């Protein structure tokens, strides 16, 4: 498990790499609101707690009212370290339940990354912004529809201080894969939106995009560490990242309470 200082640093990098539409700060907790698209951008990050421990129940109720204002369920991100101690138990007492499965944050240094060959049968095109055709592809093959992709497109435009690049894999002018990379000033490269057309999987397209963005963009811009997030139920992805040299940094899950008008 990471040291608390290292964990908090990664949480900050994550929030900067996935910026919410609106924020509210409550006694160290960071509340994020983004039209309900992705739990990461619509949940509480309890990294610190500076409030009175006797008032935690009151603060939880305040948080619930805040999310109700946006017509959203209240979601707390629960990693292996959070503040205050015992928050997870209190949330269960308030009627929260686990939403989805556990997710691993996985990490590897650039020196320990096990390089793979690029499949040159495909074309790999870089973009500085999340172009529309990328969103259209993700709307077709991911679990998020066109509206959600529009919200995420706006989210991507908010990524200003960290550097960002998008890569599209094409075959005969048809998109067959996408990937987003976000490089923060400390050299942490976050990999997201890695998706391949189901009809052409097992062609090393994912690893080709992965190493293209690292070798041709990340390394020239000072990448030191690569990290990503993967649900533990996604065994194929877990196996792939382990083979590439990734190790678990920490895990987290969500506790959710539905909005009741």
SULVENHU-V908842 format. One record per run of one state. SS is the DSSP state (H for helix, E for strand, - for the rest). FROM is the first residue (numbers start at 1). LEN is the number of residues. If there is no record, write none. Layout:
BEGIN
ss={SS	SS}
from={FROM	FROM}
len={LEN	LEN}
END
This chain:
BEGIN
ss={-	H	-	E	-	E	-	H	-	E	-	H	-	E	-	H	-	E	-	E	-	H	-	H	-	E	-	E	-	E	-	H	-	H	-	E	-	H	-	E	-}
from={1	4	18	22	27	29	34	40	43	44	46	53	70	74	80	87	94	97	110	123	128	132	142	146	158	163	172	174	184	188	197	198	201	205	222	225	232	235	244	247	258}
len={3	14	4	5	2	5	6	3	1	2	7	17	4	6	7	7	3	13	13	5	4	10	4	12	5	9	2	10	4	9	1	3	4	17	3	7	3	9	3	11	4}
END
